[in-house]
Amino acid sequence: MTKANTYKLILVQEATDDMVELHRFYEEVAKGLGDYFLDQLGICFSQLEENPNIWQFAKTKAEGLRRGIVPKPQVIFLYTVEGKEVRGLSLKDAKSNWKT
């Protein structure tokens, strides 16, 4: 049973591809780390479905792009909130050089 105040998380294809790639990368770093990453990501996704405003804006509030952090291994999750939907845009290893 879902709560009336929850949001629906939708991952765009790029975010799904990023998730698969990061899982593979972390498994190559250490066996089991990729699965641990997915477990931690699931916790973050559950938090987002309850309150997508828990994380800060990546740039400006007007742009609407938010940046969540999976604590360990440290991964940045970029997303927007549109009505009752949380749209996951991309996932990046926090140690990588990347731009929003």
Summary of the structure (lengths in Angstrom):
residues: 100
radius of gyration: 13.5
end to end distance: 35.4
largest distance: 41.2
contacts: 264
relative contact order: 0.21
helix: 38%
strand: 27%
